[in-house]
Amino acid sequence: MSAHCMLTGARPGFGNRISHSHRRTSRRFDPNIQSKRYWLPSEGRHVRLRLSTKGIKTVDVIGVEAAVARIRARGVKV
């Protein structure tokens, strides 16, 4: 699975590892993706979302209904 957040759209960043001798090799900075299950009262079912920790905090603030509406507006199937 790709490491991206369904709500915020956070994706891996790329950079370089730099060794003691200063040789550079490529690396990835992955977002902290968690799989979380929420109850969606309007549909009477649970939905499993793959969110970054920032996305989880956003759901806590705006609510799961608004979060799912934003995810669907981005064109992601829930």
Secondary structure, DSSP 8 states (H G I E B T S, - for coil): -----TTT----EEEEEE-TT--EEEEEE---EEEEEEEETTTTEEEEEEEEHHHHHHHHHH-HHHHHHHHHHTT---
